[in-house]
Amino acid sequence: MYAGVEVMPKSGPFGSNSIPISIVSIAALDNYVCKECGYLERYIAEPEKLEEIGKKWPKAGKVEHEEA
Ligand SMILES: [Zn+2]
């Protein structure tokens, strides 16, 4: 796994490394990429933004991956 933390800017004019929570709030993301297969994981960088998301975003339904 390769971390893109220092490669990409956390915030700024390019929104590719952040997600909007509300009109006034944007959460910076840490990106982790697997160089073998291209698998990408993104993590919210700031715990206080996670709090905010928990309040503002509706709960996602449970995803069922496993076949019986
Ligand atoms: Zn991989």
N, CA, C, O and the ligand as a Tripos MOL2 file, in Angstrom:
@<TRIPOS>MOLECULE
protein
  273   271    69     0     0
PROTEIN
NO_CHARGES

@<TRIPOS>ATOM
      1 N           0.8420   -1.2030    0.0000 N.3       1 MET1
      2 CA          0.0000    0.0000    0.0000 C.3       1 MET1
      3 C           0.8740    1.2500    0.0000 C.2       1 MET1
      4 O           1.8770    1.3370    0.7090 O.2       1 MET1
      5 N           0.4670    2.1920   -0.8040 N.am      2 TYR2
      6 CA          1.1860    3.4530   -0.8690 C.3       2 TYR2
      7 C           0.2640    4.5620   -0.3890 C.2       2 TYR2
      8 O          -0.8870    4.6510   -0.8170 O.2       2 TYR2
      9 N           0.7610    5.3910    0.4830 N.am      3 ALA3
     10 CA         -0.0370    6.4860    0.9900 C.3       3 ALA3
     11 C           0.1770    7.7240    0.1420 C.2       3 ALA3
     12 O           1.3130    8.0800   -0.1720 O.2       3 ALA3
     13 N          -0.9170    8.3830   -0.2300 N.am      4 GLY4
     14 CA         -0.8200    9.5920   -1.0470 C.3       4 GLY4
     15 C          -0.8590   10.8530   -0.2120 C.2       4 GLY4
     16 O          -1.0940   11.9460   -0.7280 O.2       4 GLY4
     17 N          -0.6290   10.6990    1.0680 N.am      5 VAL5
     18 CA         -0.7870   11.8070    2.0040 C.3       5 VAL5
     19 C           0.1010   12.9950    1.6310 C.2       5 VAL5
     20 O          -0.3280   14.1480    1.6680 O.2       5 VAL5
     21 N           1.3440   12.6860    1.2700 N.am      6 GLU6
     22 CA          2.2530   13.7850    0.9580 C.3       6 GLU6
     23 C           2.2790   14.1270   -0.5220 C.2       6 GLU6
     24 O           2.8460   15.1430   -0.9240 O.2       6 GLU6
     25 N           1.6680   13.2790   -1.3220 N.am      7 VAL7
     26 CA          1.6800   13.5030   -2.7700 C.3       7 VAL7
     27 C           0.6620   14.5570   -3.1780 C.2       7 VAL7
     28 O           0.9550   15.4520   -3.9710 O.2       7 VAL7
     29 N          -0.5280   14.4360   -2.6270 N.am      8 MET8
     30 CA         -1.5880   15.3470   -3.0410 C.3       8 MET8
     31 C          -1.9000   16.3560   -1.9500 C.2       8 MET8
     32 O          -1.8030   16.0600   -0.7590 O.2       8 MET8
     33 N          -2.2790   17.5580   -2.3800 N.am      9 PRO9
     34 CA         -2.6440   18.5590   -1.3740 C.3       9 PRO9
     35 C          -3.9310   18.1700   -0.6590 C.2       9 PRO9
     36 O          -4.8620   17.6600   -1.2810 O.2       9 PRO9
     37 N          -3.9800   18.4080    0.6360 N.am     10 LYS10
     38 CA         -5.1480   18.0490    1.4200 C.3      10 LYS10
     39 C          -6.3530   18.9120    1.0940 C.2      10 LYS10
     40 O          -7.4940   18.4530    1.1430 O.2      10 LYS10
     41 N          -6.0880   20.1470    0.7660 N.am     11 SER11
     42 CA         -7.1900   21.0200    0.3940 C.3      11 SER11
     43 C          -6.6740   22.0160   -0.6240 C.2      11 SER11
     44 O          -5.5120   21.9580   -1.0270 O.2      11 SER11
     45 N          -7.5180   22.9100   -1.0300 N.am     12 GLY12
     46 CA         -7.1000   23.8490   -2.0480 C.3      12 GLY12
     47 C          -8.1170   23.9010   -3.1690 C.2      12 GLY12
     48 O          -9.2430   23.4290   -3.0150 O.2      12 GLY12
     49 N          -7.7290   24.4670   -4.2870 N.am     13 PRO13
     50 CA         -8.6980   24.6440   -5.3820 C.3      13 PRO13
     51 C          -9.1260   23.3360   -6.0330 C.2      13 PRO13
     52 O         -10.1640   23.2940   -6.6940 O.2      13 PRO13
     53 N          -8.3640   22.2840   -5.8650 N.am     14 PHE14
     54 CA         -8.7270   21.0220   -6.4990 C.3      14 PHE14
     55 C          -9.4390   20.1310   -5.4950 C.2      14 PHE14
     56 O          -8.8860   19.7870   -4.4510 O.2      14 PHE14
     57 N         -10.6580   19.7660   -5.8180 N.am     15 GLY15
     58 CA        -11.4870   19.0480   -4.8530 C.3      15 GLY15
     59 C         -11.2980   17.5480   -4.8670 C.2      15 GLY15
     60 O         -12.0310   16.8300   -4.1870 O.2      15 GLY15
     61 N         -10.3380   17.0580   -5.6210 N.am     16 SER16
     62 CA        -10.2250   15.6200   -5.8240 C.3      16 SER16
     63 C          -9.8030   14.8760   -4.5680 C.2      16 SER16
     64 O         -10.0230   13.6700   -4.4560 O.2      16 SER16
     65 N          -9.2050   15.5760   -3.6340 N.am     17 ASN17
     66 CA         -8.7520   14.9060   -2.4280 C.3      17 ASN17
     67 C          -9.5270   15.3510   -1.1980 C.2      17 ASN17
     68 O          -9.0050   15.3800   -0.0840 O.2      17 ASN17
     69 N         -10.7870   15.6950   -1.4310 N.am     18 SER18
     70 CA        -11.6360   16.0570   -0.3120 C.3      18 SER18
     71 C         -13.0890   15.8240   -0.7210 C.2      18 SER18
     72 O         -13.4110   15.7600   -1.9080 O.2      18 SER18
     73 N         -13.9530   15.6990    0.2750 N.am     19 ILE19
     74 CA        -15.3700   15.5520   -0.0250 C.3      19 ILE19
     75 C         -16.1580   16.5920    0.7470 C.2      19 ILE19
     76 O         -15.8290   16.9060    1.8910 O.2      19 ILE19
     77 N         -17.1990   17.1280    0.1230 N.am     20 PRO20
     78 CA        -18.0260   18.1080    0.8220 C.3      20 PRO20
     79 C         -18.9490   17.4350    1.8290 C.2      20 PRO20
     80 O         -19.5600   16.4110    1.5220 O.2      20 PRO20
     81 N         -19.0540   17.9970    3.0230 N.am     21 ILE21
     82 CA        -20.0000   17.5030    4.0260 C.3      21 ILE21
     83 C         -21.2530   18.3630    3.9750 C.2      21 ILE21
     84 O         -22.3790   17.8660    3.9790 O.2      21 ILE21
     85 N         -21.0170   19.6700    3.9280 N.am     22 SER22
     86 CA        -22.1130   20.6090    3.7690 C.3      22 SER22
     87 C         -21.5570   21.7720    2.9530 C.2      22 SER22
     88 O         -20.4010   21.7470    2.5290 O.2      22 SER22
     89 N         -22.3860   22.7870    2.7360 N.am     23 ILE23
     90 CA        -21.9530   23.9200    1.9190 C.3      23 ILE23
     91 C         -20.7090   24.5840    2.4920 C.2      23 ILE23
     92 O         -19.8570   25.0710    1.7480 O.2      23 ILE23
     93 N         -20.6100   24.6010    3.8060 N.am     24 VAL24
     94 CA        -19.5080   25.3210    4.4360 C.3      24 VAL24
     95 C         -18.3840   24.4230    4.9370 C.2      24 VAL24
     96 O         -17.3920   24.9090    5.4810 O.2      24 VAL24
     97 N         -18.5360   23.1180    4.7550 N.am     25 SER25
     98 CA        -17.5680   22.2170    5.3640 C.3      25 SER25
     99 C         -17.0750   21.1620    4.3770 C.2      25 SER25
    100 O         -17.8630   20.4890    3.7120 O.2      25 SER25
    101 N         -15.7620   21.0370    4.3010 N.am     26 ILE26
    102 CA        -15.1540   20.0400    3.4200 C.3      26 ILE26
    103 C         -14.1970   19.1900    4.2390 C.2      26 ILE26
    104 O         -13.4240   19.7090    5.0440 O.2      26 ILE26
    105 N         -14.2550   17.8850    4.0300 N.am     27 ALA27
    106 CA        -13.3690   16.9790    4.7550 C.3      27 ALA27
    107 C         -12.1990   16.5780    3.8660 C.2      27 ALA27
    108 O         -12.3900   16.1060    2.7450 O.2      27 ALA27
    109 N         -10.9970   16.7700    4.3730 N.am     28 ALA28
    110 CA         -9.8050   16.3200    3.6540 C.3      28 ALA28
    111 C          -9.6860   14.8080    3.7630 C.2      28 ALA28
    112 O         -10.1110   14.2070    4.7500 O.2      28 ALA28
    113 N          -9.1050   14.2050    2.7380 N.am     29 LEU29
    114 CA         -8.9960   12.7520    2.7070 C.3      29 LEU29
    115 C          -7.5450   12.3060    2.6300 C.2      29 LEU29
    116 O          -6.7000   12.9620    2.0210 O.2      29 LEU29
    117 N          -7.2840   11.1710    3.2650 N.am     30 ASP30
    118 CA         -6.0130   10.4690    3.0430 C.3      30 ASP30
    119 C          -6.2710    9.3430    2.0530 C.2      30 ASP30
    120 O          -7.2170    8.5710    2.2140 O.2      30 ASP30
    121 N          -5.4410    9.2520    1.0450 N.am     31 ASN31
    122 CA         -5.6050    8.2130    0.0280 C.3      31 ASN31
    123 C          -4.5420    7.1380    0.1830 C.2      31 ASN31
    124 O          -3.3640    7.4280    0.3930 O.2      31 ASN31
    125 N          -4.9870    5.8860    0.0730 N.am     32 TYR32
    126 CA         -4.0550    4.7660    0.0890 C.3      32 TYR32
    127 C          -4.3090    3.9220   -1.1630 C.2      32 TYR32
    128 O          -5.4330    3.4860   -1.4130 O.2      32 TYR32
    129 N          -3.2710    3.7060   -1.9260 N.am     33 VAL33
    130 CA         -3.4210    2.9980   -3.1900 C.3      33 VAL33
    131 C          -2.5420    1.7530   -3.1970 C.2      33 VAL33
    132 O          -1.3860    1.8000   -2.7780 O.2      33 VAL33
    133 N          -3.0950    0.6400   -3.6750 N.am     34 CYS34
    134 CA         -2.2980   -0.5520   -3.9040 C.3      34 CYS34
    135 C          -1.7250   -0.4830   -5.3060 C.2      34 CYS34
    136 O          -2.4700   -0.4200   -6.2850 O.2      34 CYS34
    137 N          -0.4200   -0.4940   -5.4050 N.am     35 LYS35
    138 CA          0.2010   -0.3280   -6.7080 C.3      35 LYS35
    139 C           0.0960   -1.5810   -7.5650 C.2      35 LYS35
    140 O           0.3110   -1.5200   -8.7750 O.2      35 LYS35
    141 N          -0.2310   -2.7130   -6.9550 N.am     36 GLU36
    142 CA         -0.3750   -3.9470   -7.7200 C.3      36 GLU36
    143 C          -1.6880   -3.9910   -8.4990 C.2      36 GLU36
    144 O          -1.6970   -4.3600   -9.6730 O.2      36 GLU36
    145 N          -2.7770   -3.6240   -7.8710 N.am     37 CYS37
    146 CA         -4.0800   -3.8060   -8.5160 C.3      37 CYS37
    147 C          -4.8730   -2.5130   -8.6400 C.2      37 CYS37
    148 O          -5.9340   -2.4970   -9.2650 O.2      37 CYS37
    149 N          -4.3810   -1.4480   -8.0630 N.am     38 GLY38
    150 CA         -5.0820   -0.1750   -8.1980 C.3      38 GLY38
    151 C          -6.1510    0.0470   -7.1520 C.2      38 GLY38
    152 O          -6.8720    1.0430   -7.2020 O.2      38 GLY38
    153 N          -6.2650   -0.8730   -6.1990 N.am     39 TYR39
    154 CA         -7.2560   -0.7070   -5.1440 C.3      39 TYR39
    155 C          -7.0180    0.5870   -4.3890 C.2      39 TYR39
    156 O          -5.8960    0.8930   -3.9860 O.2      39 TYR39
    157 N          -8.0880    1.3350   -4.2060 N.am     40 LEU40
    158 CA         -7.9770    2.6460   -3.5680 C.3      40 LEU40
    159 C          -8.8190    2.7030   -2.3090 C.2      40 LEU40
    160 O          -9.9960    2.3440   -2.3130 O.2      40 LEU40
    161 N          -8.2000    3.1570   -1.2360 N.am     41 GLU41
    162 CA         -8.9330    3.4040   -0.0030 C.3      41 GLU41
    163 C          -8.7860    4.8640    0.3500 C.2      41 GLU41
    164 O          -7.7080    5.4420    0.2060 O.2      41 GLU41
    165 N          -9.8710    5.4630    0.8130 N.am     42 ARG42
    166 CA         -9.8020    6.8530    1.2290 C.3      42 ARG42
    167 C         -10.3140    6.9750    2.6500 C.2      42 ARG42
    168 O         -11.3410    6.3990    3.0070 O.2      42 ARG42
    169 N          -9.5920    7.7250    3.4500 N.am     43 TYR43
    170 CA         -9.9730    7.9270    4.8410 C.3      43 TYR43
    171 C         -10.1430    9.4070    5.1200 C.2      43 TYR43
    172 O          -9.3870   10.2430    4.6260 O.2      43 TYR43
    173 N         -11.1510    9.7120    5.9220 N.am     44 ILE44
    174 CA        -11.3200   11.0800    6.3910 C.3      44 ILE44
    175 C         -10.1570   11.3980    7.3270 C.2      44 ILE44
    176 O          -9.8970   10.6550    8.2730 O.2      44 ILE44
    177 N          -9.4620   12.4970    7.0640 N.am     45 ALA45
    178 CA         -8.2390   12.8020    7.7950 C.3      45 ALA45
    179 C          -8.5080   13.4100    9.1760 C.2      45 ALA45
    180 O          -7.6850   13.2880   10.0840 O.2      45 ALA45
    181 N          -9.6580   14.0620    9.3280 N.am     46 GLU46
    182 CA         -9.9020   14.7830   10.5730 C.3      46 GLU46
    183 C         -11.0680   14.1830   11.3560 C.2      46 GLU46
    184 O         -12.1840   14.1080   10.8420 O.2      46 GLU46
    185 N         -10.8180   13.7550   12.5950 N.am     47 PRO47
    186 CA        -11.8660   13.1470   13.4280 C.3      47 PRO47
    187 C         -13.0810   14.0510   13.6290 C.2      47 PRO47
    188 O         -14.2100   13.5660   13.7000 O.2      47 PRO47
    189 N         -12.8550   15.3500   13.7220 N.am     48 GLU48
    190 CA        -14.0020   16.2440   13.9420 C.3      48 GLU48
    191 C         -14.9280   16.2830   12.7350 C.2      48 GLU48
    192 O         -16.1230   16.5510   12.8650 O.2      48 GLU48
    193 N         -14.3600   16.0110   11.5400 N.am     49 LYS49
    194 CA        -15.1990   15.9420   10.3410 C.3      49 LYS49
    195 C         -16.0460   14.6720   10.3430 C.2      49 LYS49
    196 O         -17.1690   14.6610    9.8400 O.2      49 LYS49
    197 N         -15.4990   13.6140   10.9090 N.am     50 LEU50
    198 CA        -16.2650   12.3740   11.0320 C.3      50 LEU50
    199 C         -17.4950   12.5980   11.9070 C.2      50 LEU50
    200 O         -18.5860   12.1130   11.6070 O.2      50 LEU50
    201 N         -17.2990   13.3310   12.9820 N.am     51 GLU51
    202 CA        -18.4090   13.7120   13.8550 C.3      51 GLU51
    203 C         -19.4920   14.4190   13.0530 C.2      51 GLU51
    204 O         -20.6800   14.1150   13.1560 O.2      51 GLU51
    205 N         -19.0370   15.3650   12.2570 N.am     52 GLU52
    206 CA        -19.9370   16.1800   11.4540 C.3      52 GLU52
    207 C         -20.7180   15.3170   10.4600 C.2      52 GLU52
    208 O         -21.9270   15.4770   10.2910 O.2      52 GLU52
    209 N         -20.0060   14.4070    9.8130 N.am     53 ILE53
    210 CA        -20.6380   13.5130    8.8430 C.3      53 ILE53
    211 C         -21.6820   12.6420    9.5390 C.2      53 ILE53
    212 O         -22.7690   12.4140    9.0080 O.2      53 ILE53
    213 N         -21.3400   12.1630   10.7230 N.am     54 GLY54
    214 CA        -22.2750   11.3410   11.4900 C.3      54 GLY54
    215 C         -23.5770   12.0570   11.7740 C.2      54 GLY54
    216 O         -24.6350   11.4330   11.8580 O.2      54 GLY54
    217 N         -23.4970   13.3830   11.9230 N.am     55 LYS55
    218 CA        -24.6970   14.1600   12.1960 C.3      55 LYS55
    219 C         -25.4510   14.5170   10.9270 C.2      55 LYS55
    220 O         -26.6810   14.5630   10.9250 O.2      55 LYS55
    221 N         -24.7210   14.7700    9.8450 N.am     56 LYS56
    222 CA        -25.3410   15.3400    8.6450 C.3      56 LYS56
    223 C         -25.7680   14.3020    7.6190 C.2      56 LYS56
    224 O         -26.7690   14.4940    6.9290 O.2      56 LYS56
    225 N         -25.0270   13.2090    7.5070 N.am     57 TRP57
    226 CA        -25.3380   12.2560    6.4410 C.3      57 TRP57
    227 C         -26.3110   11.2030    6.9440 C.2      57 TRP57
    228 O         -26.2240   10.7700    8.0920 O.2      57 TRP57
    229 N         -27.2420   10.7900    6.0830 N.am     58 PRO58
    230 CA        -28.1340    9.6910    6.4840 C.3      58 PRO58
    231 C         -27.3460    8.3910    6.5910 C.2      58 PRO58
    232 O         -26.3260    8.2020    5.9280 O.2      58 PRO58
    233 N         -27.8400    7.5170    7.4310 N.am     59 LYS59
    234 CA        -27.1690    6.2280    7.5970 C.3      59 LYS59
    235 C         -27.3100    5.3720    6.3440 C.2      59 LYS59
    236 O         -28.4040    5.2290    5.7980 O.2      59 LYS59
    237 N         -26.2130    4.8150    5.9020 N.am     60 ALA60
    238 CA        -26.2670    3.9280    4.7450 C.3      60 ALA60
    239 C         -26.8090    2.5740    5.1710 C.2      60 ALA60
    240 O         -26.6090    2.1470    6.3090 O.2      60 ALA60
    241 N         -27.4860    1.9090    4.2700 N.am     61 GLY61
    242 CA        -27.9970    0.5740    4.5680 C.3      61 GLY61
    243 C         -26.8610   -0.4130    4.6800 C.2      61 GLY61
    244 O         -25.7540   -0.1690    4.2000 O.2      61 GLY61
    245 N         -27.1500   -1.5400    5.3250 N.am     62 LYS62
    246 CA        -26.1270   -2.5620    5.4890 C.3      62 LYS62
    247 C         -25.8670   -3.2470    4.1410 C.2      62 LYS62
    248 O         -26.7960   -3.6820    3.4610 O.2      62 LYS62
    249 N         -24.6200   -3.3310    3.7820 N.am     63 VAL63
    250 CA        -24.2770   -3.9620    2.5170 C.3      63 VAL63
    251 C         -24.0100   -5.4430    2.7540 C.2      63 VAL63
    252 O         -23.2440   -5.8260    3.6380 O.2      63 VAL63
    253 N         -24.6560   -6.2500    1.9490 N.am     64 GLU64
    254 CA        -24.4830   -7.7060    2.0830 C.3      64 GLU64
    255 C         -23.5440   -8.2120    0.9990 C.2      64 GLU64
    256 O         -23.9160   -8.2760   -0.1730 O.2      64 GLU64
    257 N         -22.3440   -8.5670    1.3860 N.am     65 HIS65
    258 CA        -21.3730   -9.0430    0.4090 C.3      65 HIS65
    259 C         -21.4270  -10.5410    0.2280 C.2      65 HIS65
    260 O         -21.1680  -11.0600   -0.8580 O.2      65 HIS65
    261 N         -21.7670  -11.2340    1.3010 N.am     66 GLU66
    262 CA        -21.5050  -12.6580    1.3170 C.3      66 GLU66
    263 C         -22.6640  -13.4930    0.8290 C.2      66 GLU66
    264 O         -23.8180  -13.2810    1.1990 O.2      66 GLU66
    265 N         -22.3260  -14.4350    0.0010 N.am     67 GLU67
    266 CA        -23.3150  -15.3740   -0.5060 C.3      67 GLU67
    267 C         -23.4260  -16.5390    0.4690 C.2      67 GLU67
    268 O         -22.4320  -16.9810    1.0450 O.2      67 GLU67
    269 N         -24.6350  -17.0230    0.6410 N.am     68 ALA68
    270 CA        -24.8580  -18.1220    1.5810 C.3      68 ALA68
    271 C         -24.2920  -19.4370    1.0690 C.2      68 ALA68
    272 O         -24.3980  -20.4600    1.7460 O.2      68 ALA68
    273 ZN         -3.9030   -4.8530   -4.5130 Zn       69 ZN69
@<TRIPOS>BOND
     1     1     2 1
     2     2     3 1
     3     3     4 2
     4     3     5 am
     5     5     6 1
     6     6     7 1
     7     7     8 2
     8     7     9 am
     9     9    10 1
    10    10    11 1
    11    11    12 2
    12    11    13 am
    13    13    14 1
    14    14    15 1
    15    15    16 2
    16    15    17 am
    17    17    18 1
    18    18    19 1
    19    19    20 2
    20    19    21 am
    21    21    22 1
    22    22    23 1
    23    23    24 2
    24    23    25 am
    25    25    26 1
    26    26    27 1
    27    27    28 2
    28    27    29 am
    29    29    30 1
    30    30    31 1
    31    31    32 2
    32    31    33 am
    33    33    34 1
    34    34    35 1
    35    35    36 2
    36    35    37 am
    37    37    38 1
    38    38    39 1
    39    39    40 2
    40    39    41 am
    41    41    42 1
    42    42    43 1
    43    43    44 2
    44    43    45 am
    45    45    46 1
    46    46    47 1
    47    47    48 2
    48    47    49 am
    49    49    50 1
    50    50    51 1
    51    51    52 2
    52    51    53 am
    53    53    54 1
    54    54    55 1
    55    55    56 2
    56    55    57 am
    57    57    58 1
    58    58    59 1
    59    59    60 2
    60    59    61 am
    61    61    62 1
    62    62    63 1
    63    63    64 2
    64    63    65 am
    65    65    66 1
    66    66    67 1
    67    67    68 2
    68    67    69 am
    69    69    70 1
    70    70    71 1
    71    71    72 2
    72    71    73 am
    73    73    74 1
    74    74    75 1
    75    75    76 2
    76    75    77 am
    77    77    78 1
    78    78    79 1
    79    79    80 2
    80    79    81 am
    81    81    82 1
    82    82    83 1
    83    83    84 2
    84    83    85 am
    85    85    86 1
    86    86    87 1
    87    87    88 2
    88    87    89 am
    89    89    90 1
    90    90    91 1
    91    91    92 2
    92    91    93 am
    93    93    94 1
    94    94    95 1
    95    95    96 2
    96    95    97 am
    97    97    98 1
    98    98    99 1
    99    99   100 2
   100    99   101 am
   101   101   102 1
   102   102   103 1
   103   103   104 2
   104   103   105 am
   105   105   106 1
   106   106   107 1
   107   107   108 2
   108   107   109 am
   109   109   110 1
   110   110   111 1
   111   111   112 2
   112   111   113 am
   113   113   114 1
   114   114   115 1
   115   115   116 2
   116   115   117 am
   117   117   118 1
   118   118   119 1
   119   119   120 2
   120   119   121 am
   121   121   122 1
   122   122   123 1
   123   123   124 2
   124   123   125 am
   125   125   126 1
   126   126   127 1
   127   127   128 2
   128   127   129 am
   129   129   130 1
   130   130   131 1
   131   131   132 2
   132   131   133 am
   133   133   134 1
   134   134   135 1
   135   135   136 2
   136   135   137 am
   137   137   138 1
   138   138   139 1
   139   139   140 2
   140   139   141 am
   141   141   142 1
   142   142   143 1
   143   143   144 2
   144   143   145 am
   145   145   146 1
   146   146   147 1
   147   147   148 2
   148   147   149 am
   149   149   150 1
   150   150   151 1
   151   151   152 2
   152   151   153 am
   153   153   154 1
   154   154   155 1
   155   155   156 2
   156   155   157 am
   157   157   158 1
   158   158   159 1
   159   159   160 2
   160   159   161 am
   161   161   162 1
   162   162   163 1
   163   163   164 2
   164   163   165 am
   165   165   166 1
   166   166   167 1
   167   167   168 2
   168   167   169 am
   169   169   170 1
   170   170   171 1
   171   171   172 2
   172   171   173 am
   173   173   174 1
   174   174   175 1
   175   175   176 2
   176   175   177 am
   177   177   178 1
   178   178   179 1
   179   179   180 2
   180   179   181 am
   181   181   182 1
   182   182   183 1
   183   183   184 2
   184   183   185 am
   185   185   186 1
   186   186   187 1
   187   187   188 2
   188   187   189 am
   189   189   190 1
   190   190   191 1
   191   191   192 2
   192   191   193 am
   193   193   194 1
   194   194   195 1
   195   195   196 2
   196   195   197 am
   197   197   198 1
   198   198   199 1
   199   199   200 2
   200   199   201 am
   201   201   202 1
   202   202   203 1
   203   203   204 2
   204   203   205 am
   205   205   206 1
   206   206   207 1
   207   207   208 2
   208   207   209 am
   209   209   210 1
   210   210   211 1
   211   211   212 2
   212   211   213 am
   213   213   214 1
   214   214   215 1
   215   215   216 2
   216   215   217 am
   217   217   218 1
   218   218   219 1
   219   219   220 2
   220   219   221 am
   221   221   222 1
   222   222   223 1
   223   223   224 2
   224   223   225 am
   225   225   226 1
   226   226   227 1
   227   227   228 2
   228   227   229 am
   229   229   230 1
   230   230   231 1
   231   231   232 2
   232   231   233 am
   233   233   234 1
   234   234   235 1
   235   235   236 2
   236   235   237 am
   237   237   238 1
   238   238   239 1
   239   239   240 2
   240   239   241 am
   241   241   242 1
   242   242   243 1
   243   243   244 2
   244   243   245 am
   245   245   246 1
   246   246   247 1
   247   247   248 2
   248   247   249 am
   249   249   250 1
   250   250   251 1
   251   251   252 2
   252   251   253 am
   253   253   254 1
   254   254   255 1
   255   255   256 2
   256   255   257 am
   257   257   258 1
   258   258   259 1
   259   259   260 2
   260   259   261 am
   261   261   262 1
   262   262   263 1
   263   263   264 2
   264   263   265 am
   265   265   266 1
   266   266   267 1
   267   267   268 2
   268   267   269 am
   269   269   270 1
   270   270   271 1
   271   271   272 2
@<TRIPOS>SUBSTRUCTURE
     1 MET1         2 RESIDUE 1 A MET
     2 TYR2         6 RESIDUE 1 A TYR
     3 ALA3        10 RESIDUE 1 A ALA
     4 GLY4        14 RESIDUE 1 A GLY
     5 VAL5        18 RESIDUE 1 A VAL
     6 GLU6        22 RESIDUE 1 A GLU
     7 VAL7        26 RESIDUE 1 A VAL
     8 MET8        30 RESIDUE 1 A MET
     9 PRO9        34 RESIDUE 1 A PRO
    10 LYS10       38 RESIDUE 1 A LYS
    11 SER11       42 RESIDUE 1 A SER
    12 GLY12       46 RESIDUE 1 A GLY
    13 PRO13       50 RESIDUE 1 A PRO
    14 PHE14       54 RESIDUE 1 A PHE
    15 GLY15       58 RESIDUE 1 A GLY
    16 SER16       62 RESIDUE 1 A SER
    17 ASN17       66 RESIDUE 1 A ASN
    18 SER18       70 RESIDUE 1 A SER
    19 ILE19       74 RESIDUE 1 A ILE
    20 PRO20       78 RESIDUE 1 A PRO
    21 ILE21       82 RESIDUE 1 A ILE
    22 SER22       86 RESIDUE 1 A SER
    23 ILE23       90 RESIDUE 1 A ILE
    24 VAL24       94 RESIDUE 1 A VAL
    25 SER25       98 RESIDUE 1 A SER
    26 ILE26      102 RESIDUE 1 A ILE
    27 ALA27      106 RESIDUE 1 A ALA
    28 ALA28      110 RESIDUE 1 A ALA
    29 LEU29      114 RESIDUE 1 A LEU
    30 ASP30      118 RESIDUE 1 A ASP
    31 ASN31      122 RESIDUE 1 A ASN
    32 TYR32      126 RESIDUE 1 A TYR
    33 VAL33      130 RESIDUE 1 A VAL
    34 CYS34      134 RESIDUE 1 A CYS
    35 LYS35      138 RESIDUE 1 A LYS
    36 GLU36      142 RESIDUE 1 A GLU
    37 CYS37      146 RESIDUE 1 A CYS
    38 GLY38      150 RESIDUE 1 A GLY
    39 TYR39      154 RESIDUE 1 A TYR
    40 LEU40      158 RESIDUE 1 A LEU
    41 GLU41      162 RESIDUE 1 A GLU
    42 ARG42      166 RESIDUE 1 A ARG
    43 TYR43      170 RESIDUE 1 A TYR
    44 ILE44      174 RESIDUE 1 A ILE
    45 ALA45      178 RESIDUE 1 A ALA
    46 GLU46      182 RESIDUE 1 A GLU
    47 PRO47      186 RESIDUE 1 A PRO
    48 GLU48      190 RESIDUE 1 A GLU
    49 LYS49      194 RESIDUE 1 A LYS
    50 LEU50      198 RESIDUE 1 A LEU
    51 GLU51      202 RESIDUE 1 A GLU
    52 GLU52      206 RESIDUE 1 A GLU
    53 ILE53      210 RESIDUE 1 A ILE
    54 GLY54      214 RESIDUE 1 A GLY
    55 LYS55      218 RESIDUE 1 A LYS
    56 LYS56      222 RESIDUE 1 A LYS
    57 TRP57      226 RESIDUE 1 A TRP
    58 PRO58      230 RESIDUE 1 A PRO
    59 LYS59      234 RESIDUE 1 A LYS
    60 ALA60      238 RESIDUE 1 A ALA
    61 GLY61      242 RESIDUE 1 A GLY
    62 LYS62      246 RESIDUE 1 A LYS
    63 VAL63      250 RESIDUE 1 A VAL
    64 GLU64      254 RESIDUE 1 A GLU
    65 HIS65      258 RESIDUE 1 A HIS
    66 GLU66      262 RESIDUE 1 A GLU
    67 GLU67      266 RESIDUE 1 A GLU
    68 ALA68      270 RESIDUE 1 A ALA
    69 ZN69       273 GROUP 0 **** ****
